[in-house]
């Protein structure tokens, strides 16, 4: 990896978009070993637009899932990592949406995209084609992020038909906020009681809007926190990662890690060639 270069540039969307779009990340990775990158589950619905060759993506890691080529791809909330096959070079832009962003930008509840990967143009039509053209013709990351703001604002205006986009139920929105704020370390039954709902009713309503049950979403949030801690250049020992991110013990972390990535934490670290490149 002597001649590899890795650029990763993050940006926040325009303030008016921040209820719908959590972040933009531009990436340009070159000269890395050929391999498979695990795109982990997270709180966000992710869209990725390639600025070079099509993305080669499978809906699971090391499980025989077929590999599909996408120029741009949108995914819903997931319970497992997606496998991104690469030849040592990746260049593109990642957009992270909130569940409300699915309604605002795609015109559908995020539940309709759960566990799915679809071409972005199936959701945005001609707007996706224009977005890809604008991003690929831009010569700076700042210009690409500006193009994202402009076109996603247009998508919000089109999807809302002039009205403000809203969650289906405010109680679901509040449950989502509480789970995210606690990084999954909160009892779903307690959240339901505070909202005046039964746990079963909250689960049904939450899954119908978000695509995951609140319990599963809480597990994804804990894993997301652990993944952030483990992916830094000088990570904590695995036992400390487990403690900080709210797991009962390291064995609990290992079980969830295997479920969400298809690999043990040690095998994930050994095989994930994009670690430490940011």
MIBA-120236 format. One record per residue (C-alpha): x, y, z; residue in three letters. Coordinates in Angstrom, 2 decimals. Layout:
! residues N
+---------+---------+---------+------+
:       x :       y :       z : type :
+---------+---------+---------+------+
:       X :       Y :       Z :  ALA :
...
+---------+---------+---------+------+
END
This chain:
! residues 278
+---------+---------+---------+------+
:       x :       y :       z : type :
+---------+---------+---------+------+
:    0.00 :    0.00 :    0.00 :  UNK :
:    2.98 :    2.26 :   -0.48 :  UNK :
:    1.50 :    4.31 :   -3.33 :  UNK :
:   -2.09 :    4.49 :   -2.17 :  UNK :
:   -3.92 :    7.78 :   -1.75 :  UNK :
:   -7.13 :    8.28 :    0.17 :  UNK :
:   -9.26 :   11.40 :    0.28 :  UNK :
:  -12.49 :   11.64 :    2.26 :  UNK :
:  -14.30 :   14.96 :    2.51 :  UNK :
:  -17.42 :   15.40 :    4.65 :  UNK :
:  -19.96 :   18.21 :    4.40 :  UNK :
:  -23.26 :   19.18 :    5.93 :  UNK :
:  -26.21 :   19.88 :    3.67 :  UNK :
:  -27.90 :   23.28 :    3.46 :  UNK :
:  -29.74 :   24.09 :    6.73 :  UNK :
:  -33.18 :   23.69 :    5.14 :  UNK :
:  -32.25 :   20.11 :    4.19 :  UNK :
:  -30.87 :   18.94 :    7.53 :  UNK :
:  -34.16 :   17.43 :    8.71 :  UNK :
:  -33.94 :   15.14 :    5.68 :  UNK :
:  -30.22 :   14.75 :    4.93 :  UNK :
:  -27.70 :   13.96 :    7.65 :  UNK :
:  -24.46 :   14.31 :    5.70 :  UNK :
:  -22.51 :   14.21 :    2.44 :  UNK :
:  -19.19 :   12.39 :    2.09 :  UNK :
:  -16.98 :   12.59 :   -0.97 :  UNK :
:  -14.35 :    9.88 :   -1.33 :  UNK :
:  -11.45 :    9.22 :   -3.68 :  UNK :
:   -9.49 :    6.07 :   -2.85 :  UNK :
:   -6.71 :    4.85 :   -5.15 :  UNK :
:   -3.97 :    2.25 :   -5.09 :  UNK :
:   -5.49 :    0.11 :   -2.36 :  UNK :
:   -5.46 :   -3.70 :   -2.47 :  UNK :
:   -8.33 :   -5.28 :   -4.35 :  UNK :
:  -10.94 :   -6.41 :   -1.88 :  UNK :
:  -14.43 :   -6.22 :   -0.43 :  UNK :
:  -15.50 :   -3.28 :    1.69 :  UNK :
:  -18.26 :   -3.95 :    4.27 :  UNK :
:  -20.78 :   -1.13 :    4.13 :  UNK :
:  -22.17 :   -1.43 :    7.67 :  UNK :
:  -25.76 :   -0.98 :    8.82 :  UNK :
:  -26.45 :    2.45 :   10.31 :  UNK :
:  -29.23 :    4.86 :   11.25 :  UNK :
:  -29.16 :    6.35 :    7.74 :  UNK :
:  -30.60 :    5.45 :    4.39 :  UNK :
:  -27.61 :    5.66 :    2.07 :  UNK :
:  -27.34 :    6.71 :   -1.55 :  UNK :
:  -24.01 :    6.44 :   -3.37 :  UNK :
:  -23.18 :    8.01 :   -6.73 :  UNK :
:  -20.04 :    6.70 :   -8.42 :  UNK :
:  -17.81 :    9.26 :  -10.10 :  UNK :
:  -15.86 :    6.58 :  -11.99 :  UNK :
:  -16.66 :    2.96 :  -12.76 :  UNK :
:  -19.99 :    1.43 :  -11.68 :  UNK :
:  -20.24 :    0.19 :   -8.13 :  UNK :
:  -20.29 :   -3.60 :   -7.68 :  UNK :
:  -22.49 :   -4.29 :   -4.69 :  UNK :
:  -24.01 :   -7.35 :   -3.03 :  UNK :
:  -26.70 :   -7.25 :   -0.36 :  UNK :
:  -24.66 :   -9.44 :    2.01 :  UNK :
:  -21.04 :  -10.25 :    2.87 :  UNK :
:  -19.62 :  -13.73 :    2.23 :  UNK :
:  -23.12 :  -15.22 :    1.93 :  UNK :
:  -23.42 :  -15.83 :   -1.79 :  UNK :
:  -25.53 :  -12.73 :   -2.49 :  UNK :
:  -25.33 :  -11.81 :   -6.19 :  UNK :
:  -23.20 :   -8.82 :   -7.18 :  UNK :
:  -25.01 :   -6.05 :   -9.07 :  UNK :
:  -23.45 :   -3.10 :  -10.91 :  UNK :
:  -24.85 :    0.37 :  -10.17 :  UNK :
:  -23.86 :    3.78 :  -11.51 :  UNK :
:  -25.78 :    5.16 :   -8.54 :  UNK :
:  -27.61 :    3.21 :   -5.87 :  UNK :
:  -30.02 :    3.91 :   -3.01 :  UNK :
:  -30.54 :    1.65 :   -0.02 :  UNK :
:  -32.94 :    1.50 :    2.88 :  UNK :
:  -32.17 :    0.66 :    6.47 :  UNK :
:  -30.36 :   -2.66 :    6.72 :  UNK :
:  -29.75 :   -5.40 :    9.29 :  UNK :
:  -26.54 :   -6.56 :    7.62 :  UNK :
:  -23.58 :   -5.09 :    5.80 :  UNK :
:  -23.55 :   -4.74 :    2.05 :  UNK :
:  -20.45 :   -5.95 :    0.22 :  UNK :
:  -18.79 :   -3.40 :   -2.06 :  UNK :
:  -16.36 :   -5.16 :   -4.38 :  UNK :
:  -13.54 :   -2.97 :   -5.67 :  UNK :
:  -10.25 :   -3.16 :   -7.53 :  UNK :
:   -8.44 :   -0.79 :   -5.19 :  UNK :
:  -10.05 :    2.38 :   -6.54 :  UNK :
:  -13.30 :    4.05 :   -5.56 :  UNK :
:  -14.46 :    7.57 :   -6.30 :  UNK :
:  -17.90 :    8.86 :   -5.47 :  UNK :
:  -20.27 :   10.69 :   -3.17 :  UNK :
:  -22.31 :    9.19 :   -0.34 :  UNK :
:  -25.53 :   10.85 :    0.83 :  UNK :
:  -27.02 :    9.83 :    4.19 :  UNK :
:  -30.78 :   10.40 :    4.57 :  UNK :
:  -32.97 :   10.32 :    7.65 :  UNK :
:  -36.18 :    8.27 :    7.48 :  UNK :
:  -38.07 :   11.53 :    6.99 :  UNK :
:  -35.75 :   12.21 :    4.08 :  UNK :
:  -37.12 :    9.12 :    2.34 :  UNK :
:  -40.58 :   10.71 :    2.38 :  UNK :
:  -39.27 :   14.14 :    1.39 :  UNK :
:  -36.86 :   13.12 :   -1.38 :  UNK :
:  -38.05 :    9.73 :   -2.61 :  UNK :
:  -41.74 :   10.27 :   -1.90 :  UNK :
:  -42.18 :    7.09 :    0.14 :  UNK :
:  -41.75 :    5.88 :    3.73 :  UNK :
:  -38.34 :    4.42 :    4.41 :  UNK :
:  -40.02 :    1.09 :    5.18 :  UNK :
:  -40.55 :    0.58 :    1.43 :  UNK :
:  -36.77 :    0.53 :    0.94 :  UNK :
:  -35.80 :   -1.56 :    3.98 :  UNK :
:  -33.25 :   -4.30 :    3.16 :  UNK :
:  -33.21 :   -3.22 :   -0.50 :  UNK :
:  -30.70 :   -1.76 :   -2.98 :  UNK :
:  -32.21 :   -0.03 :   -6.01 :  UNK :
:  -30.87 :    2.20 :   -8.81 :  UNK :
:  -31.24 :    5.83 :   -7.79 :  UNK :
:  -33.02 :    6.70 :  -11.04 :  UNK :
:  -35.83 :    4.29 :  -10.12 :  UNK :
:  -36.62 :    6.65 :   -7.25 :  UNK :
:  -35.77 :   10.07 :   -8.70 :  UNK :
:  -36.14 :    9.55 :  -12.45 :  UNK :
:  -34.66 :   12.31 :  -14.59 :  UNK :
:  -33.55 :   14.18 :  -11.47 :  UNK :
:  -31.15 :   11.33 :  -10.67 :  UNK :
:  -29.71 :   11.49 :  -14.19 :  UNK :
:  -29.17 :   15.23 :  -13.83 :  UNK :
:  -27.64 :   14.76 :  -10.39 :  UNK :
:  -25.14 :   12.18 :  -11.63 :  UNK :
:  -24.20 :   14.40 :  -14.59 :  UNK :
:  -23.69 :   17.43 :  -12.35 :  UNK :
:  -21.55 :   15.53 :   -9.86 :  UNK :
:  -19.36 :   13.97 :  -12.52 :  UNK :
:  -18.83 :   17.21 :  -14.44 :  UNK :
:  -17.94 :   19.23 :  -11.31 :  UNK :
:  -14.23 :   19.71 :  -10.69 :  UNK :
:  -14.27 :   20.36 :   -6.93 :  UNK :
:  -15.92 :   18.75 :   -3.91 :  UNK :
:  -17.46 :   22.11 :   -2.99 :  UNK :
:  -19.17 :   22.28 :   -6.39 :  UNK :
:  -20.46 :   18.71 :   -5.97 :  UNK :
:  -21.91 :   19.46 :   -2.54 :  UNK :
:  -23.57 :   22.61 :   -3.94 :  UNK :
:  -25.12 :   20.55 :   -6.72 :  UNK :
:  -26.44 :   18.08 :   -4.15 :  UNK :
:  -28.06 :   20.91 :   -2.18 :  UNK :
:  -29.70 :   22.35 :   -5.28 :  UNK :
:  -31.08 :   19.10 :   -6.66 :  UNK :
:  -32.15 :   17.58 :   -3.35 :  UNK :
:  -34.00 :   20.80 :   -2.53 :  UNK :
:  -35.77 :   20.43 :   -5.84 :  UNK :
:  -36.64 :   16.83 :   -4.98 :  UNK :
:  -38.06 :   17.94 :   -1.62 :  UNK :
:  -40.18 :   20.59 :   -3.32 :  UNK :
:  -41.42 :   18.09 :   -5.87 :  UNK :
:  -42.13 :   15.39 :   -3.30 :  UNK :
:  -43.93 :   17.70 :   -0.91 :  UNK :
:  -46.12 :   19.20 :   -3.66 :  UNK :
:  -45.71 :   22.53 :   -1.92 :  UNK :
:  -46.59 :   21.18 :    1.56 :  UNK :
:  -44.25 :   20.42 :    4.43 :  UNK :
:  -43.35 :   16.72 :    4.54 :  UNK :
:  -44.26 :   15.06 :    7.83 :  UNK :
:  -43.80 :   11.78 :    9.62 :  UNK :
:  -46.86 :    9.53 :    9.46 :  UNK :
:  -47.18 :    9.77 :   13.27 :  UNK :
:  -45.40 :   12.24 :   15.58 :  UNK :
:  -45.03 :    9.48 :   18.19 :  UNK :
:  -42.94 :    7.45 :   15.73 :  UNK :
:  -40.75 :   10.49 :   15.08 :  UNK :
:  -40.29 :   10.98 :   18.82 :  UNK :
:  -39.42 :    7.32 :   19.33 :  UNK :
:  -36.84 :    7.55 :   16.52 :  UNK :
:  -35.31 :   10.68 :   18.08 :  UNK :
:  -35.07 :    9.06 :   21.52 :  UNK :
:  -33.47 :    5.92 :   20.17 :  UNK :
:  -30.93 :    7.92 :   18.15 :  UNK :
:  -30.14 :   10.26 :   21.07 :  UNK :
:  -29.46 :    7.25 :   23.33 :  UNK :
:  -27.50 :    5.43 :   20.59 :  UNK :
:  -29.79 :    2.48 :   21.14 :  UNK :
:  -29.14 :    2.23 :   24.88 :  UNK :
:  -32.75 :    2.66 :   26.00 :  UNK :
:  -35.56 :    0.23 :   26.76 :  UNK :
:  -38.16 :    0.13 :   24.00 :  UNK :
:  -40.90 :   -0.59 :   26.54 :  UNK :
:  -39.97 :    2.56 :   28.47 :  UNK :
:  -40.09 :    4.66 :   25.29 :  UNK :
:  -43.51 :    3.22 :   24.43 :  UNK :
:  -44.84 :    3.95 :   27.93 :  UNK :
:  -43.62 :    7.54 :   27.77 :  UNK :
:  -45.47 :    7.95 :   24.47 :  UNK :
:  -48.66 :    6.44 :   25.90 :  UNK :
:  -48.52 :    3.42 :   23.60 :  UNK :
:  -48.07 :   -0.28 :   24.23 :  UNK :
:  -44.76 :   -1.77 :   23.16 :  UNK :
:  -46.56 :   -3.88 :   20.55 :  UNK :
:  -48.35 :   -0.88 :   19.05 :  UNK :
:  -45.12 :    1.14 :   18.91 :  UNK :
:  -43.35 :   -1.77 :   17.24 :  UNK :
:  -46.03 :   -2.07 :   14.57 :  UNK :
:  -46.15 :    1.65 :   13.84 :  UNK :
:  -42.38 :    2.09 :   13.92 :  UNK :
:  -41.72 :   -0.84 :   11.60 :  UNK :
:  -44.41 :    0.36 :    9.23 :  UNK :
:  -42.72 :    3.75 :    8.86 :  UNK :
:  -39.01 :    3.07 :    9.34 :  UNK :
:  -38.71 :   -0.52 :    8.10 :  UNK :
:  -37.12 :   -2.00 :   11.25 :  UNK :
:  -38.66 :   -2.68 :   14.63 :  UNK :
:  -37.52 :   -0.28 :   17.38 :  UNK :
:  -35.64 :   -3.14 :   19.08 :  UNK :
:  -33.75 :   -3.97 :   15.89 :  UNK :
:  -33.10 :   -0.29 :   15.19 :  UNK :
:  -31.67 :    0.08 :   18.71 :  UNK :
:  -29.33 :   -2.85 :   18.00 :  UNK :
:  -28.22 :   -1.20 :   14.75 :  UNK :
:  -27.52 :    2.03 :   16.64 :  UNK :
:  -25.35 :    0.23 :   19.22 :  UNK :
:  -23.49 :   -1.56 :   16.47 :  UNK :
:  -23.04 :    1.72 :   14.57 :  UNK :
:  -21.43 :    3.27 :   17.67 :  UNK :
:  -19.16 :    0.24 :   18.13 :  UNK :
:  -18.20 :    0.32 :   14.44 :  UNK :
:  -17.24 :    4.00 :   14.71 :  UNK :
:  -15.01 :    3.23 :   17.69 :  UNK :
:  -13.43 :    0.21 :   15.99 :  UNK :
:  -12.78 :    1.88 :   12.63 :  UNK :
:  -10.46 :    4.65 :   13.88 :  UNK :
:   -6.73 :    4.43 :   13.29 :  UNK :
:   -5.88 :    3.56 :   16.92 :  UNK :
:   -8.98 :    1.75 :   18.20 :  UNK :
:   -9.78 :    0.79 :   21.76 :  UNK :
:   -9.47 :   -2.88 :   22.76 :  UNK :
:  -12.59 :   -4.83 :   21.81 :  UNK :
:  -13.71 :   -5.16 :   25.43 :  UNK :
:  -13.63 :   -1.37 :   25.84 :  UNK :
:  -15.46 :   -0.91 :   22.54 :  UNK :
:  -18.20 :   -3.19 :   23.88 :  UNK :
:  -18.48 :   -1.29 :   27.16 :  UNK :
:  -18.52 :    2.21 :   25.66 :  UNK :
:  -21.11 :    1.32 :   23.03 :  UNK :
:  -23.52 :   -0.25 :   25.51 :  UNK :
:  -23.04 :   -4.01 :   25.12 :  UNK :
:  -23.39 :   -6.29 :   28.11 :  UNK :
:  -19.94 :   -7.73 :   27.43 :  UNK :
:  -17.50 :   -8.50 :   24.62 :  UNK :
:  -19.29 :  -11.75 :   23.75 :  UNK :
:  -22.50 :   -9.78 :   23.18 :  UNK :
:  -20.61 :   -7.45 :   20.82 :  UNK :
:  -19.11 :  -10.39 :   18.93 :  UNK :
:  -22.54 :  -11.96 :   18.38 :  UNK :
:  -23.98 :   -8.75 :   16.96 :  UNK :
:  -20.84 :   -8.08 :   14.92 :  UNK :
:  -21.13 :  -11.48 :   13.25 :  UNK :
:  -24.81 :  -10.92 :   12.52 :  UNK :
:  -24.34 :   -7.44 :   11.08 :  UNK :
:  -21.13 :   -7.99 :    9.10 :  UNK :
:  -20.99 :  -11.73 :    8.44 :  UNK :
:  -17.58 :  -11.80 :   10.13 :  UNK :
:  -16.08 :  -11.86 :   13.59 :  UNK :
:  -14.59 :   -8.53 :   14.74 :  UNK :
:  -11.08 :   -9.91 :   14.24 :  UNK :
:  -11.81 :  -11.25 :   10.75 :  UNK :
:  -13.52 :   -7.97 :    9.84 :  UNK :
:  -10.47 :   -5.96 :   10.90 :  UNK :
:   -8.12 :   -8.28 :    9.02 :  UNK :
:  -10.17 :   -8.16 :    5.81 :  UNK :
:  -11.36 :   -4.55 :    5.73 :  UNK :
:   -8.77 :   -2.91 :    3.48 :  UNK :
:  -10.29 :    0.59 :    3.73 :  UNK :
:   -9.61 :    0.95 :    7.47 :  UNK :
:   -7.31 :    3.82 :    8.38 :  UNK :
:   -7.45 :    5.40 :    4.90 :  UNK :
:   -9.50 :    8.44 :    5.83 :  UNK :
+---------+---------+---------+------+
END
